């Protein structure tokens, strides 16, 4: 259970770092990348344990490292997609409002 806590804390930290480094971070909330990272990290931790990758000699690193890496990657992907799409939508809405 301690490994899940570490996965949650590490993926949340990765999500906050992704948010801070995104140039479009004003278009969405601070919790979005951290929430995506934590959700993917927890689900991948559960999957790793269910398929038997955890707590075996030679594979004990899998439920620690793999969920953190997957959570961080999912956070980057979500921010890359949503940040650009939301910024584009906001610019179009602002342009339409200013034309009135």
DRENTORKOL-3810 file (N, C-alpha, C; in nm, 4 decimals):
REM DRENTORKOL-3810
@n.u->0.0813; n.v->-0.1192; n.w->0.0000; ca.u->0.0000; ca.v->0.0000; ca.w->0.0000; c.u->0.0859; c.v->0.1259; c.w->0.0000
@n.u->0.2035; n.v->0.1167; n.w->0.0577; ca.u->0.2934; ca.v->0.2317; ca.w->0.0583; c.u->0.3336; c.v->0.2704; c.w->-0.0830
@n.u->0.3473; n.v->0.1723; n.w->-0.1710; ca.u->0.3859; ca.v->0.2040; ca.w->-0.3085; c.u->0.2765; c.v->0.2839; c.w->-0.3788
@n.u->0.1499; n.v->0.2597; n.w->-0.3467; ca.u->0.0417; ca.v->0.3385; ca.w->-0.4058; c.u->0.0481; c.v->0.4831; c.w->-0.3594
@n.u->0.0777; n.v->0.5048; n.w->-0.2332; ca.u->0.0899; ca.v->0.6409; ca.w->-0.1808; c.u->0.2032; c.v->0.7143; c.w->-0.2505
@n.u->0.3140; n.v->0.6471; n.w->-0.2696; ca.u->0.4279; ca.v->0.7090; ca.w->-0.3376; c.u->0.3945; c.v->0.7379; c.w->-0.4832
@n.u->0.3239; n.v->0.6462; n.w->-0.5476; ca.u->0.2820; ca.v->0.6687; ca.w->-0.6867; c.u->0.1900; c.v->0.7895; c.w->-0.6957
@n.u->0.0951; n.v->0.8010; n.w->-0.6038; ca.u->0.0025; ca.v->0.9145; ca.w->-0.6055; c.u->0.0768; c.v->1.0460; c.w->-0.5841
@n.u->0.1659; n.v->1.0505; n.w->-0.4870; ca.u->0.2394; ca.v->1.1740; ca.w->-0.4605; c.u->0.3315; c.v->1.2116; c.w->-0.5760
@n.u->0.3995; n.v->1.1135; n.w->-0.6329; ca.u->0.4921; ca.v->1.1417; ca.w->-0.7425; c.u->0.4186; c.v->1.1845; c.w->-0.8696
@n.u->0.3067; n.v->1.1194; n.w->-0.9004; ca.u->0.2329; ca.v->1.1583; ca.w->-1.0199; c.u->0.1639; c.v->1.2932; c.w->-1.0025
@n.u->0.1169; n.v->1.3226; n.w->-0.8826; ca.u->0.0594; ca.v->1.4551; ca.w->-0.8582; c.u->0.1658; c.v->1.5628; c.w->-0.8747
@n.u->0.2848; n.v->1.5378; n.w->-0.8228; ca.u->0.3947; ca.v->1.6338; ca.w->-0.8396; c.u->0.4290; c.v->1.6513; c.w->-0.9868
@n.u->0.4303; n.v->1.5420; n.w->-1.0612; ca.u->0.4580; ca.v->1.5514; ca.w->-1.2047; c.u->0.3496; c.v->1.6326; c.w->-1.2755
@n.u->0.2248; n.v->1.6137; n.w->-1.2366; ca.u->0.1160; ca.v->1.6906; ca.w->-1.2959; c.u->0.1272; c.v->1.8392; c.w->-1.2669
@n.u->0.1652; n.v->1.8737; n.w->-1.1449; ca.u->0.1836; ca.v->2.0150; ca.w->-1.1117; c.u->0.3018; c.v->2.0749; c.w->-1.1880
@n.u->0.4060; n.v->1.9976; n.w->-1.2084; ca.u->0.5212; ca.v->2.0454; ca.w->-1.2851; c.u->0.4825; c.v->2.0659; c.w->-1.4311
@n.u->0.4041; n.v->1.9742; n.w->-1.4851; ca.u->0.3570; ca.v->1.9890; ca.w->-1.6233; c.u->0.2723; c.v->2.1147; c.w->-1.6356
@n.u->0.1833; n.v->2.1379; n.w->-1.5400; ca.u->0.0999; ca.v->2.2585; ca.w->-1.5430; c.u->0.1851; c.v->2.3849; c.w->-1.5387
@n.u->0.2848; n.v->2.3869; n.w->-1.4535; ca.u->0.3686; ca.v->2.5064; ca.w->-1.4392; c.u->0.4502; c.v->2.5344; c.w->-1.5644
@n.u->0.4854; n.v->2.4323; n.w->-1.6398; ca.u->0.5684; ca.v->2.4510; ca.w->-1.7577; c.u->0.4896; c.v->2.4723; c.w->-1.8864
@n.u->0.3587; n.v->2.4629; n.w->-1.8809; ca.u->0.2771; ca.v->2.4821; ca.w->-2.0004; c.u->0.2490; c.v->2.6300; c.w->-2.0207
@n.u->0.2666; n.v->2.6773; n.w->-2.1440; ca.u->0.2431; ca.v->2.8198; ca.w->-2.1693; c.u->0.0948; c.v->2.8537; c.w->-2.1774
@n.u->0.0093; n.v->2.7550; n.w->-2.1921; ca.u->-0.1356; ca.v->2.7784; ca.w->-2.1965; c.u->-0.2027; c.v->2.7444; c.w->-2.0636
@n.u->-0.1283; n.v->2.7428; n.w->-1.9540; ca.u->-0.1871; ca.v->2.6957; ca.w->-1.8285; c.u->-0.2931; c.v->2.7895; c.w->-1.7709
@n.u->-0.3067; n.v->2.9073; n.w->-1.8261; ca.u->-0.4111; ca.v->2.9974; ca.w->-1.7780; c.u->-0.5487; c.v->2.9597; c.w->-1.8322
@n.u->-0.5534; n.v->2.8696; n.w->-1.9298; ca.u->-0.6809; ca.v->2.8348; ca.w->-1.9913; c.u->-0.7515; c.v->2.7181; c.w->-1.9227
@n.u->-0.6848; n.v->2.6517; n.w->-1.8320; ca.u->-0.7472; ca.v->2.5400; ca.w->-1.7595; c.u->-0.6955; c.v->2.5411; c.w->-1.6164
@n.u->-0.7564; n.v->2.4665; n.w->-1.5314; ca.u->-0.7235; ca.v->2.4673; ca.w->-1.3898; c.u->-0.5953; c.v->2.3924; c.w->-1.3561
@n.u->-0.5447; n.v->2.4196; n.w->-1.2386; ca.u->-0.4197; ca.v->2.3593; ca.w->-1.1933; c.u->-0.4374; c.v->2.2110; c.w->-1.1606
@n.u->-0.5590; n.v->2.1693; n.w->-1.1288; ca.u->-0.5834; ca.v->2.0310; ca.w->-1.0887; c.u->-0.5938; c.v->1.9367; c.w->-1.2082
@n.u->-0.6229; n.v->1.9871; n.w->-1.3268; ca.u->-0.6421; ca.v->1.9006; ca.w->-1.4429; c.u->-0.5221; c.v->1.8106; c.w->-1.4720
@n.u->-0.4013; n.v->1.8632; n.w->-1.4913; ca.u->-0.2903; ca.v->1.7715; ca.w->-1.5202; c.u->-0.2562; c.v->1.6802; c.w->-1.4034
@n.u->-0.2653; n.v->1.7314; n.w->-1.2824; ca.u->-0.2370; ca.v->1.6482; ca.w->-1.1657; c.u->-0.3425; c.v->1.5390; c.w->-1.1505
@n.u->-0.4677; n.v->1.5715; n.w->-1.1748; ca.u->-0.5745; ca.v->1.4722; ca.w->-1.1652; c.u->-0.5626; c.v->1.3636; c.w->-1.2705
@n.u->-0.5289; n.v->1.4029; n.w->-1.3923; ca.u->-0.5085; ca.v->1.3043; ca.w->-1.4990; c.u->-0.3909; c.v->1.2140; c.w->-1.4642
@n.u->-0.2823; n.v->1.2728; n.w->-1.4170; ca.u->-0.1631; ca.v->1.1950; ca.w->-1.3820; c.u->-0.1931; c.v->1.0966; c.w->-1.2685
@n.u->-0.2626; n.v->1.1418; n.w->-1.1663; ca.u->-0.2937; ca.v->1.0549; ca.w->-1.0528; c.u->-0.3885; c.v->0.9434; c.w->-1.0952
@n.u->-0.4900; n.v->0.9756; n.w->-1.1748; ca.u->-0.5849; ca.v->0.8729; ca.w->-1.2188; c.u->-0.5164; c.v->0.7649; c.w->-1.3018
@n.u->-0.4345; n.v->0.8054; n.w->-1.3969; ca.u->-0.3645; ca.v->0.7077; ca.w->-1.4808; c.u->-0.2625; c.v->0.6304; c.w->-1.3979
@n.u->-0.1924; n.v->0.6987; n.w->-1.3076; ca.u->-0.0951; ca.v->0.6308; ca.w->-1.2233; c.u->-0.1580; c.v->0.5265; c.w->-1.1336
@n.u->-0.2711; n.v->0.5608; n.w->-1.0723; ca.u->-0.3379; ca.v->0.4646; ca.w->-0.9843; c.u->-0.3926; c.v->0.3455; c.w->-1.0619
@n.u->-0.4538; n.v->0.3718; n.w->-1.1765; ca.u->-0.5067; ca.v->0.2613; ca.w->-1.2567; c.u->-0.3954; c.v->0.1698; c.w->-1.3064
@n.u->-0.2851; n.v->0.2275; n.w->-1.3489; ca.u->-0.1755; ca.v->0.1423; ca.w->-1.3963; c.u->-0.1103; c.v->0.0670; c.w->-1.2804
@n.u->-0.1092; n.v->0.1246; n.w->-1.1605; ca.u->-0.0586; ca.v->0.0530; ca.w->-1.0432; c.u->-0.1464; c.v->-0.0677; c.w->-1.0128
@n.u->-0.2772; n.v->-0.0481; n.w->-1.0199; ca.u->-0.3705; ca.v->-0.1577; ca.w->-0.9956; c.u->-0.3527; c.v->-0.2670; c.w->-1.1012
@n.u->-0.3396; n.v->-0.2272; n.w->-1.2261; ca.u->-0.3209; ca.v->-0.3252; ca.w->-1.3334; c.u->-0.1898; c.v->-0.4008; c.w->-1.3142
@n.u->-0.0840; n.v->-0.3292; n.w->-1.2785; ca.u->0.0455; ca.v->-0.3961; ca.w->-1.2557; c.u->0.0350; c.v->-0.5025; c.w->-1.1470
@n.u->-0.0343; n.v->-0.4710; n.w->-1.0406; ca.u->-0.0482; ca.v->-0.5692; ca.w->-0.9335; c.u->-0.1416; c.v->-0.6837; c.w->-0.9724
@n.u->-0.2443; n.v->-0.6553; n.w->-1.0477; ca.u->-0.3392; ca.v->-0.7599; ca.w->-1.0860; c.u->-0.2785; c.v->-0.8599; c.w->-1.1843
@n.u->-0.1897; n.v->-0.8142; n.w->-1.2704; ca.u->-0.1297; ca.v->-0.9077; ca.w->-1.3652; c.u->-0.0036; c.v->-0.9730; c.w->-1.3098
@n.u->0.0310; n.v->-0.9386; n.w->-1.1880; ca.u->0.1389; ca.v->-1.0085; ca.w->-1.1205; c.u->0.2777; c.v->-0.9518; c.w->-1.1387
@n.u->0.2878; n.v->-0.8244; n.w->-1.1723; ca.u->0.4202; ca.v->-0.7644; ca.w->-1.1908; c.u->0.4825; c.v->-0.7149; c.w->-1.0613
@n.u->0.4051; n.v->-0.7037; n.w->-0.9582; ca.u->0.4573; ca.v->-0.6460; ca.w->-0.8352; c.u->0.5040; c.v->-0.7475; c.w->-0.7350
@n.u->0.6021; n.v->-0.7073; n.w->-0.6587; ca.u->0.6519; ca.v->-0.7834; ca.w->-0.5447; c.u->0.7065; c.v->-0.9200; c.w->-0.5844
@n.u->0.7726; n.v->-0.9260; n.w->-0.6978; ca.u->0.8437; ca.v->-1.0451; ca.w->-0.7429; c.u->0.9899; c.v->-1.0076; c.w->-0.7610
@n.u->1.0780; n.v->-1.0991; n.w->-0.7388; ca.u->1.2199; ca.v->-1.0685; ca.w->-0.7605; c.u->1.2455; c.v->-1.0271; c.w->-0.9054
@n.u->1.3088; n.v->-0.9146; n.w->-0.9205; ca.u->1.3383; ca.v->-0.8630; ca.w->-1.0529; c.u->1.2313; c.v->-0.7739; c.w->-1.1112
@n.u->1.1109; n.v->-0.7783; n.w->-1.0579; ca.u->1.0013; ca.v->-0.6972; ca.w->-1.1104; c.u->0.9441; c.v->-0.6001; c.w->-1.0067
@n.u->1.0082; n.v->-0.5855; n.w->-0.8943; ca.u->0.9525; ca.v->-0.4988; ca.w->-0.7900; c.u->0.9528; c.v->-0.3520; c.w->-0.8305
@n.u->1.0316; n.v->-0.3145; n.w->-0.9280; ca.u->1.0349; ca.v->-0.1754; ca.w->-0.9713; c.u->0.9149; c.v->-0.1399; c.w->-1.0585
@n.u->0.8514; n.v->-0.2386; n.w->-1.1189; ca.u->0.7427; ca.v->-0.2116; ca.w->-1.2134; c.u->0.6254; c.v->-0.1348; c.w->-1.1519
@n.u->0.5711; n.v->-0.1749; n.w->-1.0360; ca.u->0.4589; ca.v->-0.0976; ca.w->-0.9824; c.u->0.5011; c.v->0.0375; c.w->-0.9246
@n.u->0.6294; n.v->0.0660; n.w->-0.9215; ca.u->0.6766; ca.v->0.1955; ca.w->-0.8730; c.u->0.7040; c.v->0.2906; c.w->-0.9889
@n.u->0.7802; n.v->0.2456; n.w->-1.0848; ca.u->0.8278; ca.v->0.3335; ca.w->-1.1917; c.u->0.7277; c.v->0.3456; c.w->-1.3062
@n.u->0.6724; n.v->0.2356; n.w->-1.3494; ca.u->0.5821; ca.v->0.2370; ca.w->-1.4645; c.u->0.4596; c.v->0.3261; c.w->-1.4429
@n.u->0.3886; n.v->0.3186; n.w->-1.3308; ca.u->0.2737; ca.v->0.4083; ca.w->-1.3119; c.u->0.3120; c.v->0.5559; c.w->-1.3068
@n.u->0.4267; n.v->0.5861; n.w->-1.2507; ca.u->0.4700; ca.v->0.7258; ca.w->-1.2454; c.u->0.4994; c.v->0.7766; c.w->-1.3858
@n.u->0.5676; n.v->0.6950; n.w->-1.4654; ca.u->0.5990; ca.v->0.7354; ca.w->-1.6029; c.u->0.4719; c.v->0.7472; c.w->-1.6873
@n.u->0.3811; n.v->0.6528; n.w->-1.6733; ca.u->0.2557; ca.v->0.6592; ca.w->-1.7489; c.u->0.1694; c.v->0.7781; c.w->-1.7063
@n.u->0.1657; n.v->0.8057; n.w->-1.5763; ca.u->0.0890; ca.v->0.9202; ca.w->-1.5278; c.u->0.1446; c.v->1.0521; c.w->-1.5788
@n.u->0.2759; n.v->1.0653; n.w->-1.5760; ca.u->0.3382; ca.v->1.1886; ca.w->-1.6265; c.u->0.3145; c.v->1.2034; c.w->-1.7765
@n.u->0.3251; n.v->1.0940; n.w->-1.8507; ca.u->0.3016; ca.v->1.0994; ca.w->-1.9952; c.u->0.1560; c.v->1.1340; c.w->-2.0269
@n.u->0.0638; n.v->1.0791; n.w->-1.9520; ca.u->-0.0779; ca.v->1.1107; ca.w->-1.9725; c.u->-0.1065; c.v->1.2566; c.w->-1.9402
@n.u->-0.0406; n.v->1.3088; n.w->-1.8388; ca.u->-0.0572; ca.v->1.4490; ca.w->-1.8032; c.u->-0.0070; c.v->1.5402; c.w->-1.9150
@n.u->0.1080; n.v->1.5067; n.w->-1.9700; ca.u->0.1635; ca.v->1.5856; ca.w->-2.0811; c.u->0.0706; c.v->1.5784; c.w->-2.2020
@n.u->0.0186; n.v->1.4602; n.w->-2.2321; ca.u->-0.0718; ca.v->1.4443; ca.w->-2.3462; c.u->-0.2013; c.v->1.5228; c.w->-2.3268
@n.u->-0.2572; n.v->1.5170; n.w->-2.2076; ca.u->-0.3814; ca.v->1.5900; ca.w->-2.1802; c.u->-0.3610; c.v->1.7400; c.w->-2.1905
@n.u->-0.2505; n.v->1.7879; n.w->-2.1369; ca.u->-0.2219; ca.v->1.9309; ca.w->-2.1418; c.u->-0.1943; c.v->1.9750; c.w->-2.2852
@n.u->-0.1222; n.v->1.8940; n.w->-2.3610; ca.u->-0.0921; ca.v->1.9297; ca.w->-2.4991; c.u->-0.2190; c.v->1.9400; c.w->-2.5821
@n.u->-0.3104; n.v->1.8477; n.w->-2.5621; ca.u->-0.4352; ca.v->1.8511; ca.w->-2.6380; c.u->-0.5297; c.v->1.9593; c.w->-2.5877
@n.u->-0.5592; n.v->1.9567; n.w->-2.4588; ca.u->-0.6586; ca.v->2.0498; ca.w->-2.4038; c.u->-0.6092; c.v->2.1937; c.w->-2.3997
@n.u->-0.4823; n.v->2.2136; n.w->-2.3727; ca.u->-0.4289; ca.v->2.3495; ca.w->-2.3656; c.u->-0.4401; c.v->2.4219; c.w->-2.4976
@n.u->-0.3984; n.v->2.3562; n.w->-2.6036; ca.u->-0.4054; ca.v->2.4190; ca.w->-2.7361; c.u->-0.5492; c.v->2.4362; c.w->-2.7827
@n.u->-0.6308; n.v->2.3341; n.w->-2.7634; ca.u->-0.7698; ca.v->2.3416; ca.w->-2.8071; c.u->-0.8451; c.v->2.4493; c.w->-2.7302
@n.u->-0.8228; n.v->2.4563; n.w->-2.6018; ca.u->-0.8930; ca.v->2.5561; ca.w->-2.5198; c.u->-0.8452; c.v->2.6966; c.w->-2.5517
@n.u->-0.7154; n.v->2.7152; n.w->-2.5751; ca.u->-0.6629; ca.v->2.8479; ca.w->-2.6103; c.u->-0.7199; c.v->2.8927; c.w->-2.7445
@n.u->-0.7272; n.v->2.8010; n.w->-2.8407; ca.u->-0.7835; ca.v->2.8345; ca.w->-2.9716; c.u->-0.9305; c.v->2.8723; c.w->-2.9587
@n.u->-1.0048; n.v->2.7962; n.w->-2.8793; ca.u->-1.1467; ca.v->2.8254; ca.w->-2.8591; c.u->-1.1651; c.v->2.9600; c.w->-2.7896
@n.u->-1.0841; n.v->2.9903; n.w->-2.6907; ca.u->-1.0951; ca.v->3.1170; ca.w->-2.6192; c.u->-1.0640; c.v->3.2351; c.w->-2.7104
@n.u->-0.9652; n.v->3.2207; n.w->-2.7971; ca.u->-0.9305; ca.v->3.3291; ca.w->-2.8901; c.u->-1.0445; c.v->3.3521; c.w->-2.9886
@n.u->-1.1059; n.v->3.2438; n.w->-3.0380; ca.u->-1.2187; ca.v->3.2585; ca.w->-3.1290; c.u->-1.3370; c.v->3.3248; c.w->-3.0601
@n.u->-1.3648; n.v->3.2868; n.w->-2.9370; ca.u->-1.4754; ca.v->3.3473; ca.w->-2.8621; c.u->-1.4491; c.v->3.4951; c.w->-2.8343
@n.u->-1.3269; n.v->3.5284; n.w->-2.7996; ca.u->-1.2916; ca.v->3.6683; ca.w->-2.7736; c.u->-1.3013; c.v->3.7503; c.w->-2.9017
@n.u->-1.2558; n.v->3.6954; n.w->-3.0123; ca.u->-1.2638; ca.v->3.7648; ca.w->-3.1395; c.u->-1.4101; c.v->3.7873; c.w->-3.1784
@n.u->-1.4942; n.v->3.6892; n.w->-3.1607; ca.u->-1.6367; ca.v->3.7037; ca.w->-3.1910; c.u->-1.7020; c.v->3.8074; c.w->-3.1002
@n.u->-1.6628; n.v->3.8114; n.w->-2.9748; ca.u->-1.7206; ca.v->3.9107; ca.w->-2.8825; c.u->-1.6746; c.v->4.0513; c.w->-2.9165
@n.u->-1.5515; n.v->4.0667; n.w->-2.9614; ca.u->-1.5008; ca.v->4.1989; ca.w->-2.9948; c.u->-1.5568; c.v->4.2512; c.w->-3.1260
@n.u->-1.6023; n.v->4.1640; n.w->-3.2141; ca.u->-1.6603; ca.v->4.2069; ca.w->-3.3422; c.u->-1.7998; c.v->4.2659; c.w->-3.3257
@n.u->-1.8644; n.v->4.2364; n.w->-3.2133; ca.u->-2.0001; ca.v->4.2868; ca.w->-3.1914; c.u->-1.9998; c.v->4.4307; c.w->-3.1681
END
